[in-house]
Amino acid sequence: MSKRKNLIGVMAGLMIWLVFGLGNYFVALRLYRTVVTVIPGISETIFIAASIILFLLMTLGFMRSILPIPVSTKGGLGWISAYGSGIFVYLLLLFLAADFLLFLARLTLWLPDPMPQSIEFYSGAIVVLLTTGLVCYGLYHARQVSHTAYDIHLQDTRSTNELNIVLISDIHLGAVNSEKRLPAIVQLINQMNPDIVCIAGDLFDDSFSAVRNPDKASCLLRQIKAVYGVYASLGNHDAGKTLDDMVHFLEQSQIHLLNDDYVMIDDRVVLVGRLDPSPIGGFGGLKRKGLKDLVGLVDTRLPIVVMDHTPAKLEQYGCEIDLVLSGHTHRGQMVPFNLITRAVFATDYGYFRKDTASPHVVVTSGAGTWGPPMRIGSDNEIVSITLHWAHHSSRQTADQYEK
């Protein structure tokens, strides 16, 4: 089963790489057809060669964490792949949309066939200008960190307990511009006066060695002020060969890591941290436990809050769990990828509850970016949750729990 899963993963990766390469070639040709109308002597070979070089550099950038090259070189490749992929995505999508509209115009006789070169130029110029505008906006917007608040009541009875939870995820330390956002993130968290801070995965971006200044980052994270402390679970990018370095960093940063484990906080609430089901590079010998094995000994008369990085298979959580905190989706990060995350996940963002027998779920779009350092149609956010519950729960105790 494992070999088959790996084979499917390799085949999917090759297909993505092939589509990426063909798309890169299409964009190069379309740019050439735009430029040649105003510079007739320019060679098509220049555009093709440039696209091949950029394609190879971006490919190496995406693979940099596993390449035996200097850290500075990895940083340069990461910068090229991050910015290059963001620009490429919108050039490709907008050129495809422009060509489709031009095809329809010729089909309905709005334009003559063959089409005048001037139309080719103006359509290409509009695509380049729109891409420039979108990329500039996306880069600016990704530097902003917003605040989203939720008020959740666990029972209909009058609340006698209250807990202020701050949720963040997907900081992706090591990704382009990730460490620049960290001071603002810490400052905003402290302004919320949290009781506990939950980091629901992907604090890192595949490799600890990609973090440019881990000592400074650790010092900033230690400045987070929370009554009962800061807790984290591992996401799919918090894995691989440098996992031990990541765990040590968390310890140095005074962040309590819950690896398929739980902690009782002030005899008021139980906080559970789950391992992500699909770690990139694996969690070493750590394996994700079944839910029954994990919470079977917990007194379910206390509210149970679960950090589970990926909001997949939410049906596994029943009435024994009160609140699930997730991230991972980035809310698509850049339009139109939000359409994909909406299709893949039961909820890709915000508050969700299937029915009264299901837990409350909050999915954050994350406090950072992955890949292109851009946000278009989504926000970098920090979430605050005010949790209310009655002093005594009427739910079944753990010895009656069956899953």
C-alpha positions as CSV (number, residue, x, y, z in Angstrom):
1,M,0.0,0.0,0.0
2,S,2.9,2.4,0.9
3,K,4.7,1.6,-2.4
4,R,1.5,2.3,-4.4
5,K,0.9,5.5,-2.5
6,N,4.5,6.6,-3.2
7,L,4.1,5.7,-6.9
8,I,0.9,7.7,-7.2
9,G,2.7,10.6,-5.5
10,V,5.6,10.4,-8.0
11,M,3.3,10.2,-11.0
12,A,1.3,13.2,-9.7
13,G,4.5,15.2,-9.2
14,L,5.6,14.4,-12.8
15,M,2.3,15.5,-14.2
16,I,2.4,18.8,-12.3
17,W,6.0,19.3,-13.5
18,L,5.0,18.6,-17.1
19,V,2.0,21.0,-16.9
20,F,4.3,23.6,-15.3
21,G,6.8,23.2,-18.1
22,L,4.3,23.4,-20.9
23,G,2.6,26.4,-19.3
24,N,6.0,28.1,-19.0
25,Y,6.6,27.5,-22.7
26,F,3.2,28.9,-23.6
27,V,3.8,32.1,-21.6
28,A,7.2,32.6,-23.3
29,L,5.6,32.2,-26.8
30,R,2.7,34.6,-25.9
31,L,5.2,37.2,-24.6
32,Y,7.2,36.9,-27.8
33,R,4.1,37.4,-29.9
34,T,3.4,40.5,-27.9
35,V,6.9,42.0,-28.1
36,V,7.6,41.1,-31.8
37,T,4.8,43.4,-32.9
38,V,6.8,46.4,-31.6
39,I,10.4,45.0,-32.0
40,P,10.1,43.0,-35.3
41,G,13.8,41.8,-35.3
42,I,13.7,40.2,-31.9
43,S,14.4,36.4,-31.9
44,E,11.9,33.9,-30.6
45,T,14.9,31.8,-29.3
46,I,15.6,34.5,-26.7
47,F,12.2,34.0,-25.1
48,I,12.4,30.2,-25.3
49,A,15.8,30.1,-23.8
50,A,14.8,32.5,-21.0
51,S,11.8,30.4,-20.2
52,I,13.8,27.2,-20.0
53,I,16.4,28.8,-17.7
54,L,13.7,30.2,-15.5
55,F,11.8,26.9,-15.4
56,L,14.9,25.0,-14.3
57,L,15.7,27.6,-11.6
58,M,12.2,27.5,-10.3
59,T,12.3,23.7,-10.3
60,L,15.5,23.7,-8.3
61,G,14.0,26.3,-6.0
62,F,11.1,24.0,-5.1
63,M,13.6,21.2,-4.5
64,R,16.1,23.3,-2.6
65,S,15.5,21.7,0.8
66,I,16.8,18.3,-0.4
67,L,19.7,19.7,-2.5
68,P,23.3,19.4,-1.1
69,I,24.1,23.1,-1.8
70,P,25.1,26.1,0.3
71,V,22.4,27.8,2.4
72,S,22.9,31.1,0.5
73,T,22.3,29.4,-2.8
74,K,19.2,27.8,-1.4
75,G,18.0,31.2,-0.4
76,G,18.6,32.6,-3.9
77,L,16.7,29.7,-5.5
78,G,13.9,30.1,-3.1
79,W,13.6,33.8,-3.9
80,I,13.5,33.0,-7.7
81,S,10.9,30.2,-7.3
82,A,8.7,32.2,-5.0
83,Y,8.5,35.4,-7.0
84,G,8.8,33.6,-10.4
85,S,5.9,31.2,-9.7
86,G,3.6,34.0,-8.5
87,I,4.2,36.0,-11.7
88,F,4.0,32.9,-13.9
89,V,0.6,31.8,-12.4
90,Y,-1.1,35.1,-13.4
91,L,0.6,35.5,-16.7
92,L,-0.6,31.9,-17.6
93,L,-4.1,32.4,-16.4
94,L,-4.6,35.8,-17.9
95,F,-3.1,34.8,-21.3
96,L,-5.3,31.8,-21.4
97,A,-8.3,34.0,-20.6
98,A,-7.3,36.6,-23.2
99,D,-6.8,34.0,-26.0
100,F,-10.2,32.4,-25.2
101,L,-11.9,35.8,-25.4
102,L,-10.1,36.5,-28.7
103,F,-11.2,33.1,-30.0
104,L,-14.8,33.8,-29.2
105,A,-14.5,37.2,-30.8
106,R,-13.3,35.7,-34.0
107,L,-15.9,32.9,-33.8
108,T,-18.7,35.4,-33.5
109,L,-17.1,37.7,-36.2
110,W,-16.4,40.5,-33.8
111,L,-12.8,40.3,-35.0
112,P,-11.5,39.4,-38.5
113,D,-9.6,36.2,-39.0
114,P,-6.6,36.4,-39.3
115,M,-6.5,38.8,-36.4
116,P,-4.5,42.1,-36.8
117,Q,-1.2,42.2,-35.0
118,S,-2.2,45.3,-33.1
119,I,-4.9,43.2,-31.3
120,E,-2.2,40.7,-30.4
121,F,-0.1,43.4,-28.9
122,Y,-2.8,45.2,-27.0
123,S,-4.2,42.0,-25.5
124,G,-0.7,41.0,-24.4
125,A,0.0,44.4,-23.0
126,I,-3.2,44.3,-21.0
127,V,-2.2,40.9,-19.6
128,V,1.2,42.2,-18.6
129,L,-0.3,45.3,-16.9
130,L,-2.9,43.3,-15.0
131,T,-0.3,40.8,-13.9
132,T,1.9,43.6,-12.7
133,G,-1.0,45.1,-10.7
134,L,-2.0,41.8,-9.2
135,V,1.5,40.9,-8.2
136,C,2.2,44.3,-6.6
137,Y,-1.1,44.2,-4.7
138,G,-0.4,40.6,-3.6
139,L,3.1,41.5,-2.3
140,Y,1.7,44.5,-0.4
141,H,-1.3,42.7,1.0
142,A,0.9,39.7,2.2
143,R,2.8,42.2,4.5
144,Q,-0.4,42.9,6.4
145,V,-1.7,40.8,9.3
146,S,-5.4,41.0,10.1
147,H,-7.4,39.9,13.2
148,T,-10.5,37.7,13.1
149,A,-12.6,37.0,16.2
150,Y,-15.1,34.3,17.1
151,D,-17.3,33.9,20.1
152,I,-18.2,30.2,20.7
153,H,-20.6,28.8,23.4
154,L,-20.3,25.1,24.1
155,Q,-23.7,24.8,25.8
156,D,-26.9,26.6,25.7
157,T,-26.9,27.1,29.4
158,R,-25.6,30.3,31.0
159,S,-21.8,30.4,30.7
160,T,-19.7,30.3,33.9
161,N,-16.3,29.7,32.3
162,E,-14.5,31.7,29.6
163,L,-11.1,31.1,27.9
164,N,-9.4,33.4,25.4
165,I,-7.6,31.3,22.8
166,V,-5.4,32.8,20.1
167,L,-4.9,30.6,17.1
168,I,-2.2,31.0,14.5
169,S,-0.9,28.6,11.9
170,D,1.2,28.4,8.7
171,I,3.9,31.0,9.5
172,H,6.3,28.9,7.3
173,L,9.5,30.2,8.8
174,G,12.2,29.8,6.1
175,A,9.8,30.9,3.3
176,V,10.4,34.2,1.5
177,N,9.5,37.2,3.8
178,S,8.3,34.9,6.6
179,E,10.6,36.2,9.3
180,K,9.8,39.8,8.4
181,R,6.2,39.3,9.5
182,L,7.1,37.7,12.9
183,P,7.5,40.9,14.9
184,A,4.0,42.1,13.8
185,I,2.5,38.7,14.6
186,V,4.0,38.6,18.1
187,Q,2.9,42.2,18.8
188,L,-0.7,41.5,17.6
189,I,-0.9,38.3,19.7
190,N,0.1,40.1,22.9
191,Q,-2.4,42.9,22.2
192,M,-5.1,40.2,22.5
193,N,-4.1,39.2,26.0
194,P,-4.5,35.4,25.4
195,D,-5.0,32.8,28.0
196,I,-3.4,30.3,25.7
197,V,-1.8,30.5,22.2
198,C,-2.3,27.6,19.8
199,I,0.0,27.2,16.8
200,A,-1.8,24.7,14.7
201,G,1.1,23.5,12.5
202,D,3.4,24.6,9.7
203,L,5.6,26.9,11.8
204,F,8.4,25.8,9.5
205,D,8.7,25.6,5.7
206,D,10.0,22.0,5.1
207,S,13.6,22.5,6.4
208,F,14.9,24.2,9.5
209,S,18.1,25.1,7.6
210,A,16.0,27.6,5.5
211,V,15.3,29.8,8.6
212,R,17.7,32.7,8.1
213,N,18.0,33.9,11.7
214,P,16.7,31.2,14.1
215,D,18.1,32.9,17.2
216,K,16.2,36.1,16.4
217,A,13.0,34.2,15.5
218,S,13.2,32.2,18.8
219,C,13.8,35.4,20.8
220,L,10.7,36.9,19.2
221,L,8.5,33.9,19.9
222,R,9.6,33.9,23.6
223,Q,8.1,37.3,23.9
224,I,4.6,36.0,23.4
225,K,2.7,36.5,26.6
226,A,-0.1,34.0,27.5
227,V,-1.5,33.1,30.9
228,Y,-1.2,29.3,30.4
229,G,1.5,29.3,27.7
230,V,2.0,28.6,24.0
231,Y,1.3,25.2,22.5
232,A,1.9,23.8,19.1
233,S,1.2,20.7,16.9
234,L,3.1,19.6,13.9
235,G,1.9,20.3,10.3
236,N,2.8,18.6,7.1
237,H,5.7,21.0,6.5
238,D,7.1,20.6,10.1
239,A,8.8,17.3,9.1
240,G,11.7,15.7,7.3
241,K,15.4,15.4,8.1
242,T,15.6,18.5,10.2
243,L,12.6,17.6,12.5
244,D,14.9,17.3,15.5
245,D,16.2,20.8,14.9
246,M,12.6,22.0,14.7
247,V,11.7,20.4,18.0
248,H,14.8,21.9,19.7
249,F,13.8,25.3,18.3
250,L,10.3,25.0,19.8
251,E,11.8,24.0,23.2
252,Q,14.2,27.0,23.1
253,S,11.2,29.2,22.2
254,Q,9.2,28.0,25.2
255,I,6.6,26.5,23.0
256,H,5.1,23.3,24.3
257,L,4.8,20.7,21.5
258,L,1.9,18.2,21.7
259,N,2.8,15.3,19.5
260,D,-0.4,13.2,19.6
261,D,-0.6,14.1,23.2
262,Y,-2.7,16.3,25.5
263,V,-2.4,18.6,28.4
264,M,-4.9,19.6,31.1
265,I,-4.9,23.4,31.5
266,D,-5.7,24.7,35.0
267,D,-8.3,21.9,35.4
268,R,-10.5,23.8,33.1
269,V,-9.9,22.5,29.5
270,V,-8.0,19.7,27.8
271,L,-5.8,20.7,24.8
272,V,-4.9,18.0,22.3
273,G,-2.2,18.3,19.6
274,R,-2.4,15.8,16.7
275,L,0.3,14.9,14.2
276,D,-0.5,15.8,10.6
277,P,-1.6,12.7,8.6
278,S,0.7,13.6,5.6
279,P,4.1,14.9,6.7
280,I,6.5,15.8,4.0
281,G,9.5,13.7,4.7
282,G,7.9,11.9,7.7
283,F,8.0,12.5,11.4
284,G,10.8,9.9,12.0
285,G,9.4,7.1,14.1
286,L,6.3,9.1,15.2
287,K,2.9,7.9,13.9
288,R,-0.5,9.5,14.2
289,K,-2.6,7.7,16.7
290,G,-6.3,6.9,16.4
291,L,-8.6,9.3,18.1
292,K,-9.9,6.7,20.5
293,D,-6.3,5.9,21.7
294,L,-5.5,9.5,22.1
295,V,-8.5,10.8,24.1
296,G,-9.8,7.5,25.6
297,L,-8.4,8.3,29.0
298,V,-9.4,12.0,29.0
299,D,-12.2,13.2,31.3
300,T,-14.7,14.3,28.7
301,R,-16.6,16.3,31.3
302,L,-14.0,19.0,30.6
303,P,-14.1,20.8,27.3
304,I,-11.7,19.3,24.8
305,V,-9.9,21.4,22.2
306,V,-8.0,19.7,19.4
307,M,-5.2,21.2,17.2
308,D,-5.3,19.3,13.9
309,H,-3.4,21.1,11.2
310,T,-5.3,19.7,8.2
311,P,-9.1,20.1,8.3
312,A,-9.7,16.8,6.5
313,K,-12.0,14.0,7.6
314,L,-13.7,16.1,10.2
315,E,-16.4,13.4,10.6
316,Q,-13.8,11.6,12.8
317,Y,-14.7,14.1,15.5
318,G,-17.9,13.5,17.4
319,C,-19.6,15.0,20.4
320,E,-16.7,14.0,22.6
321,I,-14.7,16.9,21.1
322,D,-15.8,20.5,21.6
323,L,-13.5,22.5,19.3
324,V,-11.1,21.7,16.5
325,L,-8.5,24.2,15.4
326,S,-7.0,23.9,11.9
327,G,-5.1,25.8,9.2
328,H,-3.3,24.3,6.2
329,T,-5.6,25.6,3.4
330,H,-4.3,29.3,3.4
331,R,-7.9,29.9,2.0
332,G,-6.3,29.2,-1.3
333,Q,-3.8,32.1,-0.7
334,M,-4.2,33.5,-4.2
335,V,-7.4,33.6,-6.4
336,P,-8.5,31.3,-8.0
337,F,-6.9,28.6,-5.8
338,N,-9.6,29.3,-3.3
339,L,-11.9,27.4,-5.6
340,I,-9.7,24.3,-5.2
341,T,-9.6,24.5,-1.4
342,R,-13.3,24.9,-1.2
343,A,-13.8,21.8,-3.4
344,V,-11.3,19.7,-1.4
345,F,-12.3,20.5,2.2
346,A,-15.7,20.5,3.9
347,T,-14.6,23.9,5.2
348,D,-11.5,25.6,4.0
349,Y,-11.9,28.7,6.1
350,G,-13.7,30.2,9.0
351,Y,-16.3,28.8,11.5
352,F,-18.0,25.5,10.7
353,R,-20.3,23.1,12.6
354,K,-22.0,20.2,10.8
355,D,-24.7,19.6,13.5
356,T,-25.2,19.6,17.2
357,A,-23.5,16.2,17.5
358,S,-20.4,17.6,15.9
359,P,-17.7,19.9,17.3
360,H,-17.2,23.5,16.5
361,V,-14.4,23.9,13.9
362,V,-12.3,27.0,13.2
363,V,-10.0,27.0,10.2
364,T,-7.6,29.9,9.9
365,S,-6.1,31.1,6.6
366,G,-2.8,31.3,8.3
367,A,-0.4,34.0,9.4
368,G,2.1,33.5,6.6
369,T,2.5,32.4,2.9
370,W,3.8,29.4,1.2
371,G,5.5,29.6,-2.2
372,P,4.8,33.1,-3.7
373,P,4.9,35.7,-0.9
374,M,1.6,37.1,-2.1
375,R,-2.0,37.2,-0.8
376,I,-4.8,37.9,-3.3
377,G,-8.4,37.2,-2.1
378,S,-7.2,36.0,1.3
379,D,-5.5,37.4,4.4
380,N,-2.7,36.7,6.7
381,E,-4.6,36.5,10.0
382,I,-4.5,35.9,13.7
383,V,-7.6,34.4,15.2
384,S,-8.9,35.0,18.6
385,I,-11.6,32.7,20.1
386,T,-13.6,33.5,23.2
387,L,-14.7,30.1,24.5
388,H,-17.7,29.9,26.9
389,W,-19.0,26.8,28.7
390,A,-21.0,25.9,31.8
391,H,-19.1,24.7,34.9
392,H,-20.4,21.1,34.6
393,S,-20.8,19.3,31.3
394,S,-23.7,16.8,30.8
395,R,-21.7,14.7,28.4
396,Q,-20.7,11.1,28.9
397,T,-17.4,10.4,30.7
398,A,-14.5,8.8,28.9
399,D,-15.3,5.3,30.1
400,Q,-18.6,5.5,28.1
401,Y,-16.9,6.8,25.0
402,E,-16.9,4.6,21.9
403,K,-15.6,5.4,18.5
